[in-house]
Amino acid sequence: MNGVDPYAYLQQVSTQLDSLTQAEQIETVLDEVEYLFEVIPPELQHLAEPIIEELRRRLAANR
């Protein structure tokens, strides 16, 4: 994810949440957002937290 704009990526994911219906899709995006969470500055992490929570909820409901 080198060179990725974290704001733009998180916005893109948040607008696509409703289209993520397959467990494999959700897992992929969740992995990407969790990785982004680890590498972005702490002051930006609060932007990723609700997306991670929603992806985890969707994944649990999908299994």
Order of alpha helices (4+ residues) and beta strands (2+ residues): alpha-alpha-alpha
